Amino acid sequence: MIDLKEIYDKLPLPQNQNANTYSANAIKGYKNHRIAKNYADNPSLLIFVSEHNQDFGIANQNLFNIKISHNQKCEIEANNKTIQKHFSVISYTGHNSDVKDIFLSTCQVLIQSLGQTPSNRKIKFVVSKFIELFKSLQETPQKSLQGLWAELFLIEQSLIPEKIIDGWHIIPEEKFDFSFGKLRIEMKSSGSEYRTHFFNSTQLNPVHNTEIIIASVLVNINSGGTSLMELLERLNNKLNDYPSQKEKLHLLVYSILGTDSDKINQTKFDYQLAIESLRFYHSSEVPKINNIDIPSEVSNVKFISNLTNSKYIDTNVDELIKQHIED
């Protein structure tokens, strides 16, 4: 996989301090585009705009520390030469080194969606993804590190992770973590020695003709374990032939968790314990409050269930979903 951070770090600052001057390198496999550095040491993605597309109308934008300019005449310094060329430019303008790394990682993933000669529609799509991601980075993380680690762990256990990612929730507030046809899978993790999990009553009372499976895993913080970023990198390597799924994975991780990279990198969980403790349960086997016992005037019922003595299914995630996905 292309390491745009490594390429960016090796770029010198441009000699000319003009706002539209960049030190830049063409991206391997996508030679029309550039990863670039300006005089303030901020990164930019320079997107090639073909001549017949240079008059298309997308408004320039500057929000969430992302500046977007279209049909911009750029001065490119590379290999002791200076050239001028038109690009759509997406730049990170902030000063947070962690967010800068996220910007470069996002470029690394979205460049595959762009292709060599992107259409206006594709450029608009990539711009919207940057805005969506960096807006979410300003907000409070919507899921715990432990919860997200458990979801990535489940995906990483699959031999067909691209199929699992297809079914992964888009909105963190969705009732279930994974949906495949009429199958729903909810991932639960426990940081104690007991298999106790928080539930909403709707997660254990299926609607008609829907099957609910609870995936349960024990997770302990362990300095010799596996970090979330290590899981993400393993999945990235498995998804080289699936750019859209890689894109979804990357954007969801950062939009859900935020930018606390020290915590993301330093917090590690016992990977072997997770493997040994992963269990799957039909919702009917999980202790719960049945809908029939909840008065109609009562809603949003939440409780803790202990699954230690519940009967589990001897299976894996691929076996569970195979009847609910298309080949």
N, C-alpha and C positions, 0 to 999 in steps of 0.2 A: 504494500500500500504506500502511496506517495506520502512522504512526511513533509508537509508544507512548513511546519514549525522549524524543522532543521534547515530547510532552504531559506526561510525568512531570516533566521538568526545569522546566517552567513552573508546576507546582503549588507553592503556598506550604506551609510547614509548618503543620500544624493548630494552632490557638490552644490547644485543650484537649489536655493531655498524657496523657489517659487512654489506656490500652493499646488500647482498642477504638474510638478516635477517629481518623478519617482525613480528609485533604484529598483529594478525589477528583473525577474527571471521568468521565462516561459515555463509552463507546467508540463512535465513529461506526460505524453499521451494526449495532451490538450494544448498543443503548441500555440493556438490562437489566443489563449488567455495568459494572464500574468499574475504572479503573486508579487506584491510590491511593498516598498517601504518609503515613507515620506521623510522630510527633514526632521520631523518631530518624533521619529521612530514609532510611527503607528502603521499598522498593516492595512493593505487594501487588496481587494480582488478586482482585477481589471478584466472585464468581460468583453470579448471581441464583439463588435457590432458590424455586421456586413453592410456594404454600401447602400443597398436598397432598404435597409432597416434603420438607417440613421435618422430618419425623420419621425420615427414613431413616438407617440405621446405617452410617457409616464412622468408624472410630476417628480421633480427632485424633492428629496425629503431629508430631514435632519432631526432625528429623535432617538431616544434610548441609546445615545452615544453611537448611533449608526448614521453615517451620512451617505446619501445615495445621489449620484449625479449621472445623468444620461447624456449620451452623445458629447462627451467631454473630450476636448483635444488635450492629450497628455504628452508630456515630454519624458521619454524613457531613457535612463542612463544604464547601459549594460555593456560590458566588455570594452570599456574606454570609448564607446560610441554613444551618440545621442540621436534618437529618432523621434518623430512626432506621429501620433496615431490616435484615432478616435476609439474610445471605450465607454462602456457603462462602468461606473466605478462604485464599489461598495467599500466603505472605509469604517474602521473602528476608530473613534476619536477620543476615547477615554484614556485613563491612566492606570487601570487595574491590570496587572500582569496576568492574573488568572483568567480574566475575561478576554484578554488578548489571545491567550492560548485557546480558549473556547471558540473565538472568532476564526482562528486558523484551522481548528479541527472541523468547524462547520464548513469552511471553504473546501476542505479536503473531501468532505462527503458530498456536498452539493455540486461540485465540479463534474461529478459523474452524471448528474441529471442534466447539466447544461449541454454537454457534448461540444463538439468543435465549433459548430456554427449554429448557435441557439436561435430559435424563433423569438419574436417579440413576446409571445405567450410564455415561453420557457423563462425568459429573463424576468418577466413579471412574477412568475411563480417563485423563482429563487429570491427575488427581492422581498416578497411577502413572507417567505420562510425566515429570513434574517430578522425582519421586523417582529414577527411573531415570537421568535426565540428570545430576542433581546428585550422585548417587553416583559416576558415571563421572568427573565433574570432579575428584574427590578422588584419582583413580588416575593412574598414569603414562600419558602419551599412547601409544597403541598403533600409531601409524603416523607416518611422517615427514611434515613439512610438504610436502616435494617430492612424495612419493607421493600425498598427498591432493590437492594442486594438480593433478597429472596426471589423476586420476580426475574431478575437477570439470571440468577442461578438456575431457575427452572427452565428458562429458555436455553441456557448453555448446556443443559443435560440432554437436550434433544438432538437427534441425528438430522432433523429437518428444522433447524431454528428459523429459517425463513417463513415456514408455515406457522410457527408459534407467534412470530412477530406480526404476521398478518392478522392474527386474532387478538393481539394485545390491545388494551384499551387506549383510546386516543385522549379521552378526557379523564383526569385522575379521579373526578367525582363519580364516575360510572360505578354501577352497583357491583360489577364483577370485573376482575382483572383480565380475563380472557374469554372470548366468545367464539364458538365454532358451530355455525348452524344452530341446532337446538341444544348444544352443550355449552355450559358455563363452568369455568374453573376459577375459583377464588384462592389466591395464594396467601397463606397465613404463616407467620414466623413467631417463634417464642424465644426470648433470650434467657429463659430460666430452664431448669431441668425438667419442668413439667410442660406437657403439651396443652397449654392453656391459650386461648385466642379470643379476641373481641369479635363479636358478630352483631350485625343488624338483623332483625328478624326476617327481613325480605331476602337475605342471602341464604337462608336455610329453608325457606318455604317456596318451592318452585311453582311457577305458573304452569298451566296445563301444557302437557307434552314437551316440557323442558327438563333436562337433566342437569343437576348441579353437583359438581365435584369440588371437594375442599382438599387442596394440597397443603400439607403441613410439614414444616421443617423446624428443627432446633438450630439456633444460631448463637454461637458464643464468640465474643471478641477475643482475638488471638493475634498477637504481634507477628507470629509466623504464618498467619493465614493468608487469605486472598482478599484484596481490596476490590471495591466496586469498579475502579478503573481497569484493574487487571481482568475482571470478567468482561468488561466492555471491549477490551483489546482482543481477547480470545474470540468473542463473537464477531468483531470486525474482520478477523482473519477467516472466519467460516463463511462470511457473507460477501466475499469478493465478486461472486457471480450474481449477486442480488442487490444491486445498487439502491433500489427503492426501499427495500427492507432495511438496509444499512442506514439509509437516510432517516427513516422513521425511528429506528433504534436510537441513533445519535441525538436527534432533536428531542425526543421524548425524555431521555435521561436528563439532559440539561434543563429542559423546561420544567420538569417535575422537581428536580433537586435544587437547582440554583447554582451558585458559584463558589461555595465554600470548599475550594479545592484541597486545602490542607486537611480538612476533615474527610473529604472523599478519598484522598490518597493514603492517609495515615490510618484510618479505621479499617481493620481487617477482621474477617470472620473465618472461623474454623471450617475450611472447605470439606475436609474428610468427615467431620461430624455431620455436616449438611447432607452429604451423600448417604451416610449410614442412617440418618434419621428421616429422610424424605418419605412421606406416606401420603396415600390418597384415600379419601373417604367419600362415600355417597352421603349426600345431605341428610338422608333418612337415618344414618347411623350416628349423627352428631347430636348430643343433648341440646335441646332448644325449647323455646316457647312457641307452640303452634299457633298459627293464625286464628284458629277457632277459639283459642283461649284469650285472645287480645280483643278487648271491647272496641267497637267501631269508632268510638270517640278518642281512642288512644293511638298515637302514631310514633314513628321513629323510635321503636323499642330496641334497646341495645343491651347486651349481656355478655358475660364471659363464660365460655364452655371449656371443660377439661376433656380432651379426647383420649386420655391415657388408656381407658378401658374400652374404647370404641373399636368396632371391627373395621379393619382397613382392607383395601383392595390390593392384591399382589399384582402390580402392573407398573407401567411407566407412562410418561406423558404422550409419547408417540402412539402407543397402543390406544390410549384414551381418545385421541382426536382422529385417528385414521378413518373412522366411519363417517366423520363429519366434515371432511375437507375434500376438495377436488384434487385430483392428481396433477 
